[in-house]
Amino acid sequence: MADPNERIEVEAQDARAGATPGVTRYVLGISLILIVAIFAFLILR
């Protein structure tokens, strides 16, 4: 039986169980720019 107090070390890639391509930062950036542009259009209209 394994010791419950024993430290478990797992590599970051194994802990994530997948790749992190970084697409989220582009989606967030583009969305932010679009929202600011839409609000600016609505205010200056």
mmCIF file of the N, C-alpha and C atoms, coordinates in Angstrom:
data_MODEL
# 
_entry.id   MODEL 
# 
loop_
_atom_site.group_PDB 
_atom_site.id 
_atom_site.type_symbol 
_atom_site.label_atom_id 
_atom_site.label_alt_id 
_atom_site.label_comp_id 
_atom_site.label_asym_id 
_atom_site.label_entity_id 
_atom_site.label_seq_id 
_atom_site.pdbx_PDB_ins_code 
_atom_site.Cartn_x 
_atom_site.Cartn_y 
_atom_site.Cartn_z 
_atom_site.occupancy 
_atom_site.B_iso_or_equiv 
_atom_site.pdbx_formal_charge 
_atom_site.auth_seq_id 
_atom_site.auth_comp_id 
_atom_site.auth_asym_id 
_atom_site.auth_atom_id 
_atom_site.pdbx_PDB_model_num 
ATOM 1   N N  . MET A 1 1  ? 0.850   -1.172 0.000   1.00 0.00 ? 1  MET A N  1 
ATOM 2   C CA . MET A 1 1  ? 0.000   0.000  0.000   1.00 0.00 ? 1  MET A CA 1 
ATOM 3   C C  . MET A 1 1  ? 0.897   1.238  0.000   1.00 0.00 ? 1  MET A C  1 
ATOM 4   N N  . ALA A 1 2  ? 0.508   2.261  -0.766  1.00 0.00 ? 2  ALA A N  1 
ATOM 5   C CA . ALA A 1 2  ? 1.289   3.488  -0.875  1.00 0.00 ? 2  ALA A CA 1 
ATOM 6   C C  . ALA A 1 2  ? 1.130   4.337  0.382   1.00 0.00 ? 2  ALA A C  1 
ATOM 7   N N  . ASP A 1 3  ? 2.190   5.057  0.705   1.00 0.00 ? 3  ASP A N  1 
ATOM 8   C CA . ASP A 1 3  ? 2.180   5.952  1.853   1.00 0.00 ? 3  ASP A CA 1 
ATOM 9   C C  . ASP A 1 3  ? 1.387   7.220  1.493   1.00 0.00 ? 3  ASP A C  1 
ATOM 10  N N  . PRO A 1 4  ? 0.323   7.569  2.204   1.00 0.00 ? 4  PRO A N  1 
ATOM 11  C CA . PRO A 1 4  ? -0.479  8.750  1.854   1.00 0.00 ? 4  PRO A CA 1 
ATOM 12  C C  . PRO A 1 4  ? 0.267   10.064 2.067   1.00 0.00 ? 4  PRO A C  1 
ATOM 13  N N  . ASN A 1 5  ? 1.351   10.053 2.833   1.00 0.00 ? 5  ASN A N  1 
ATOM 14  C CA . ASN A 1 5  ? 2.123   11.266 3.070   1.00 0.00 ? 5  ASN A CA 1 
ATOM 15  C C  . ASN A 1 5  ? 3.259   11.441 2.073   1.00 0.00 ? 5  ASN A C  1 
ATOM 16  N N  . GLU A 1 6  ? 3.426   10.494 1.171   1.00 0.00 ? 6  GLU A N  1 
ATOM 17  C CA . GLU A 1 6  ? 4.507   10.561 0.188   1.00 0.00 ? 6  GLU A CA 1 
ATOM 18  C C  . GLU A 1 6  ? 4.167   11.604 -0.871  1.00 0.00 ? 6  GLU A C  1 
ATOM 19  N N  . ARG A 1 7  ? 5.149   12.420 -1.209  1.00 0.00 ? 7  ARG A N  1 
ATOM 20  C CA . ARG A 1 7  ? 4.965   13.483 -2.189  1.00 0.00 ? 7  ARG A CA 1 
ATOM 21  C C  . ARG A 1 7  ? 4.899   12.889 -3.594  1.00 0.00 ? 7  ARG A C  1 
ATOM 22  N N  . ILE A 1 8  ? 3.960   13.381 -4.391  1.00 0.00 ? 8  ILE A N  1 
ATOM 23  C CA . ILE A 1 8  ? 3.806   12.939 -5.774  1.00 0.00 ? 8  ILE A CA 1 
ATOM 24  C C  . ILE A 1 8  ? 4.279   14.063 -6.681  1.00 0.00 ? 8  ILE A C  1 
ATOM 25  N N  . GLU A 1 9  ? 5.209   13.762 -7.569  1.00 0.00 ? 9  GLU A N  1 
ATOM 26  C CA . GLU A 1 9  ? 5.714   14.750 -8.511  1.00 0.00 ? 9  GLU A CA 1 
ATOM 27  C C  . GLU A 1 9  ? 5.320   14.340 -9.915  1.00 0.00 ? 9  GLU A C  1 
ATOM 28  N N  . VAL A 1 10 ? 4.682   15.268 -10.619 1.00 0.00 ? 10 VAL A N  1 
ATOM 29  C CA . VAL A 1 10 ? 4.226   15.030 -11.982 1.00 0.00 ? 10 VAL A CA 1 
ATOM 30  C C  . VAL A 1 10 ? 4.730   16.186 -12.843 1.00 0.00 ? 10 VAL A C  1 
ATOM 31  N N  . GLU A 1 11 ? 5.199   15.875 -14.047 1.00 0.00 ? 11 GLU A N  1 
ATOM 32  C CA . GLU A 1 11 ? 5.644   16.912 -14.978 1.00 0.00 ? 11 GLU A CA 1 
ATOM 33  C C  . GLU A 1 11 ? 4.459   17.802 -15.362 1.00 0.00 ? 11 GLU A C  1 
ATOM 34  N N  . ALA A 1 12 ? 4.732   19.047 -15.712 1.00 0.00 ? 12 ALA A N  1 
ATOM 35  C CA . ALA A 1 12 ? 3.673   20.001 -16.046 1.00 0.00 ? 12 ALA A CA 1 
ATOM 36  C C  . ALA A 1 12 ? 2.855   19.525 -17.240 1.00 0.00 ? 12 ALA A C  1 
ATOM 37  N N  . GLN A 1 13 ? 3.503   18.995 -18.259 1.00 0.00 ? 13 GLN A N  1 
ATOM 38  C CA . GLN A 1 13 ? 2.784   18.527 -19.453 1.00 0.00 ? 13 GLN A CA 1 
ATOM 39  C C  . GLN A 1 13 ? 1.848   17.372 -19.103 1.00 0.00 ? 13 GLN A C  1 
ATOM 40  N N  . ASP A 1 14 ? 2.291   16.473 -18.233 1.00 0.00 ? 14 ASP A N  1 
ATOM 41  C CA . ASP A 1 14 ? 1.449   15.353 -17.831 1.00 0.00 ? 14 ASP A CA 1 
ATOM 42  C C  . ASP A 1 14 ? 0.284   15.821 -16.954 1.00 0.00 ? 14 ASP A C  1 
ATOM 43  N N  . ALA A 1 15 ? 0.514   16.820 -16.127 1.00 0.00 ? 15 ALA A N  1 
ATOM 44  C CA . ALA A 1 15 ? -0.548  17.314 -15.254 1.00 0.00 ? 15 ALA A CA 1 
ATOM 45  C C  . ALA A 1 15 ? -1.635  18.015 -16.060 1.00 0.00 ? 15 ALA A C  1 
ATOM 46  N N  . ARG A 1 16 ? -1.232  18.725 -17.107 1.00 0.00 ? 16 ARG A N  1 
ATOM 47  C CA . ARG A 1 16 ? -2.205  19.396 -17.967 1.00 0.00 ? 16 ARG A CA 1 
ATOM 48  C C  . ARG A 1 16 ? -2.946  18.407 -18.851 1.00 0.00 ? 16 ARG A C  1 
ATOM 49  N N  . ALA A 1 17 ? -2.309  17.298 -19.153 1.00 0.00 ? 17 ALA A N  1 
ATOM 50  C CA . ALA A 1 17 ? -2.877  16.251 -20.015 1.00 0.00 ? 17 ALA A CA 1 
ATOM 51  C C  . ALA A 1 17 ? -3.208  16.795 -21.392 1.00 0.00 ? 17 ALA A C  1 
ATOM 52  N N  . GLY A 1 18 ? -2.362  17.679 -21.901 1.00 0.00 ? 18 GLY A N  1 
ATOM 53  C CA . GLY A 1 18 ? -2.591  18.198 -23.241 1.00 0.00 ? 18 GLY A CA 1 
ATOM 54  C C  . GLY A 1 18 ? -1.696  19.375 -23.536 1.00 0.00 ? 18 GLY A C  1 
ATOM 55  N N  . ALA A 1 19 ? -1.837  19.903 -24.727 1.00 0.00 ? 19 ALA A N  1 
ATOM 56  C CA . ALA A 1 19 ? -1.034  21.041 -25.159 1.00 0.00 ? 19 ALA A CA 1 
ATOM 57  C C  . ALA A 1 19 ? -1.761  22.342 -24.839 1.00 0.00 ? 19 ALA A C  1 
ATOM 58  N N  . THR A 1 20 ? -1.018  23.403 -24.704 1.00 0.00 ? 20 THR A N  1 
ATOM 59  C CA . THR A 1 20 ? -1.589  24.729 -24.498 1.00 0.00 ? 20 THR A CA 1 
ATOM 60  C C  . THR A 1 20 ? -1.111  25.620 -25.632 1.00 0.00 ? 20 THR A C  1 
ATOM 61  N N  . PRO A 1 21 ? -1.891  25.717 -26.714 1.00 0.00 ? 21 PRO A N  1 
ATOM 62  C CA . PRO A 1 21 ? -1.436  26.444 -27.896 1.00 0.00 ? 21 PRO A CA 1 
ATOM 63  C C  . PRO A 1 21 ? -1.416  27.960 -27.736 1.00 0.00 ? 21 PRO A C  1 
ATOM 64  N N  . GLY A 1 22 ? -2.114  28.529 -26.785 1.00 0.00 ? 22 GLY A N  1 
ATOM 65  C CA . GLY A 1 22 ? -2.086  29.974 -26.572 1.00 0.00 ? 22 GLY A CA 1 
ATOM 66  C C  . GLY A 1 22 ? -3.087  30.728 -27.414 1.00 0.00 ? 22 GLY A C  1 
ATOM 67  N N  . VAL A 1 23 ? -4.099  30.061 -27.932 1.00 0.00 ? 23 VAL A N  1 
ATOM 68  C CA . VAL A 1 23 ? -5.109  30.720 -28.756 1.00 0.00 ? 23 VAL A CA 1 
ATOM 69  C C  . VAL A 1 23 ? -5.970  31.651 -27.917 1.00 0.00 ? 23 VAL A C  1 
ATOM 70  N N  . THR A 1 24 ? -6.128  31.350 -26.655 1.00 0.00 ? 24 THR A N  1 
ATOM 71  C CA . THR A 1 24 ? -7.012  32.125 -25.780 1.00 0.00 ? 24 THR A CA 1 
ATOM 72  C C  . THR A 1 24 ? -6.599  33.588 -25.719 1.00 0.00 ? 24 THR A C  1 
ATOM 73  N N  . ARG A 1 25 ? -5.319  33.863 -25.661 1.00 0.00 ? 25 ARG A N  1 
ATOM 74  C CA . ARG A 1 25 ? -4.882  35.266 -25.562 1.00 0.00 ? 25 ARG A CA 1 
ATOM 75  C C  . ARG A 1 25 ? -5.260  36.058 -26.800 1.00 0.00 ? 25 ARG A C  1 
ATOM 76  N N  . TYR A 1 26 ? -5.260  35.418 -27.970 1.00 0.00 ? 26 TYR A N  1 
ATOM 77  C CA . TYR A 1 26 ? -5.665  36.115 -29.191 1.00 0.00 ? 26 TYR A CA 1 
ATOM 78  C C  . TYR A 1 26 ? -7.166  36.357 -29.206 1.00 0.00 ? 26 TYR A C  1 
ATOM 79  N N  . VAL A 1 27 ? -7.941  35.386 -28.781 1.00 0.00 ? 27 VAL A N  1 
ATOM 80  C CA . VAL A 1 27 ? -9.394  35.547 -28.736 1.00 0.00 ? 27 VAL A CA 1 
ATOM 81  C C  . VAL A 1 27 ? -9.766  36.653 -27.764 1.00 0.00 ? 27 VAL A C  1 
ATOM 82  N N  . LEU A 1 28 ? -9.141  36.682 -26.594 1.00 0.00 ? 28 LEU A N  1 
ATOM 83  C CA . LEU A 1 28 ? -9.435  37.723 -25.610 1.00 0.00 ? 28 LEU A CA 1 
ATOM 84  C C  . LEU A 1 28 ? -9.038  39.103 -26.116 1.00 0.00 ? 28 LEU A C  1 
ATOM 85  N N  . GLY A 1 29 ? -7.888  39.187 -26.764 1.00 0.00 ? 29 GLY A N  1 
ATOM 86  C CA . GLY A 1 29 ? -7.433  40.476 -27.295 1.00 0.00 ? 29 GLY A CA 1 
ATOM 87  C C  . GLY A 1 29 ? -8.337  41.006 -28.381 1.00 0.00 ? 29 GLY A C  1 
ATOM 88  N N  . ILE A 1 30 ? -8.705  40.154 -29.319 1.00 0.00 ? 30 ILE A N  1 
ATOM 89  C CA . ILE A 1 30 ? -9.589  40.571 -30.414 1.00 0.00 ? 30 ILE A CA 1 
ATOM 90  C C  . ILE A 1 30 ? -10.961 40.951 -29.869 1.00 0.00 ? 30 ILE A C  1 
ATOM 91  N N  . SER A 1 31 ? -11.471 40.179 -28.917 1.00 0.00 ? 31 SER A N  1 
ATOM 92  C CA . SER A 1 31 ? -12.775 40.485 -28.320 1.00 0.00 ? 31 SER A CA 1 
ATOM 93  C C  . SER A 1 31 ? -12.751 41.831 -27.605 1.00 0.00 ? 31 SER A C  1 
ATOM 94  N N  . LEU A 1 32 ? -11.682 42.104 -26.888 1.00 0.00 ? 32 LEU A N  1 
ATOM 95  C CA . LEU A 1 32 ? -11.560 43.380 -26.177 1.00 0.00 ? 32 LEU A CA 1 
ATOM 96  C C  . LEU A 1 32 ? -11.552 44.547 -27.160 1.00 0.00 ? 32 LEU A C  1 
ATOM 97  N N  . ILE A 1 33 ? -10.817 44.422 -28.239 1.00 0.00 ? 33 ILE A N  1 
ATOM 98  C CA . ILE A 1 33 ? -10.757 45.484 -29.249 1.00 0.00 ? 33 ILE A CA 1 
ATOM 99  C C  . ILE A 1 33 ? -12.132 45.696 -29.877 1.00 0.00 ? 33 ILE A C  1 
ATOM 100 N N  . LEU A 1 34 ? -12.833 44.611 -30.183 1.00 0.00 ? 34 LEU A N  1 
ATOM 101 C CA . LEU A 1 34 ? -14.167 44.735 -30.772 1.00 0.00 ? 34 LEU A CA 1 
ATOM 102 C C  . LEU A 1 34 ? -15.152 45.404 -29.817 1.00 0.00 ? 34 LEU A C  1 
ATOM 103 N N  . ILE A 1 35 ? -15.097 45.043 -28.548 1.00 0.00 ? 35 ILE A N  1 
ATOM 104 C CA . ILE A 1 35 ? -16.014 45.647 -27.570 1.00 0.00 ? 35 ILE A CA 1 
ATOM 105 C C  . ILE A 1 35 ? -15.740 47.139 -27.422 1.00 0.00 ? 35 ILE A C  1 
ATOM 106 N N  . VAL A 1 36 ? -14.484 47.523 -27.355 1.00 0.00 ? 36 VAL A N  1 
ATOM 107 C CA . VAL A 1 36 ? -14.141 48.942 -27.240 1.00 0.00 ? 36 VAL A CA 1 
ATOM 108 C C  . VAL A 1 36 ? -14.608 49.687 -28.482 1.00 0.00 ? 36 VAL A C  1 
ATOM 109 N N  . ALA A 1 37 ? -14.422 49.102 -29.661 1.00 0.00 ? 37 ALA A N  1 
ATOM 110 C CA . ALA A 1 37 ? -14.858 49.754 -30.902 1.00 0.00 ? 37 ALA A CA 1 
ATOM 111 C C  . ALA A 1 37 ? -16.379 49.898 -30.945 1.00 0.00 ? 37 ALA A C  1 
ATOM 112 N N  . ILE A 1 38 ? -17.109 48.878 -30.516 1.00 0.00 ? 38 ILE A N  1 
ATOM 113 C CA . ILE A 1 38 ? -18.574 48.941 -30.515 1.00 0.00 ? 38 ILE A CA 1 
ATOM 114 C C  . ILE A 1 38 ? -19.069 50.000 -29.536 1.00 0.00 ? 38 ILE A C  1 
ATOM 115 N N  . PHE A 1 39 ? -18.491 50.049 -28.346 1.00 0.00 ? 39 PHE A N  1 
ATOM 116 C CA . PHE A 1 39 ? -18.899 51.067 -27.371 1.00 0.00 ? 39 PHE A CA 1 
ATOM 117 C C  . PHE A 1 39 ? -18.551 52.476 -27.880 1.00 0.00 ? 39 PHE A C  1 
ATOM 118 N N  . ALA A 1 40 ? -17.407 52.635 -28.492 1.00 0.00 ? 40 ALA A N  1 
ATOM 119 C CA . ALA A 1 40 ? -17.027 53.942 -29.032 1.00 0.00 ? 40 ALA A CA 1 
ATOM 120 C C  . ALA A 1 40 ? -18.015 54.373 -30.134 1.00 0.00 ? 40 ALA A C  1 
ATOM 121 N N  . PHE A 1 41 ? -18.412 53.433 -30.970 1.00 0.00 ? 41 PHE A N  1 
ATOM 122 C CA . PHE A 1 41 ? -19.380 53.735 -32.031 1.00 0.00 ? 41 PHE A CA 1 
ATOM 123 C C  . PHE A 1 41 ? -20.711 54.145 -31.421 1.00 0.00 ? 41 PHE A C  1 
ATOM 124 N N  . LEU A 1 42 ? -21.154 53.422 -30.393 1.00 0.00 ? 42 LEU A N  1 
ATOM 125 C CA . LEU A 1 42 ? -22.445 53.738 -29.786 1.00 0.00 ? 42 LEU A CA 1 
ATOM 126 C C  . LEU A 1 42 ? -22.426 55.078 -29.055 1.00 0.00 ? 42 LEU A C  1 
ATOM 127 N N  . ILE A 1 43 ? -21.320 55.415 -28.437 1.00 0.00 ? 43 ILE A N  1 
ATOM 128 C CA . ILE A 1 43 ? -21.238 56.691 -27.709 1.00 0.00 ? 43 ILE A CA 1 
ATOM 129 C C  . ILE A 1 43 ? -21.136 57.861 -28.669 1.00 0.00 ? 43 ILE A C  1 
ATOM 130 N N  . LEU A 1 44 ? -20.370 57.727 -29.732 1.00 0.00 ? 44 LEU A N  1 
ATOM 131 C CA . LEU A 1 44 ? -20.149 58.831 -30.678 1.00 0.00 ? 44 LEU A CA 1 
ATOM 132 C C  . LEU A 1 44 ? -21.250 58.944 -31.741 1.00 0.00 ? 44 LEU A C  1 
ATOM 133 N N  . ARG A 1 45 ? -22.183 58.067 -31.699 1.00 0.00 ? 45 ARG A N  1 
ATOM 134 C CA . ARG A 1 45 ? -23.259 58.044 -32.689 1.00 0.00 ? 45 ARG A CA 1 
ATOM 135 C C  . ARG A 1 45 ? -24.190 59.176 -32.515 1.00 0.00 ? 45 ARG A C  1 
# 
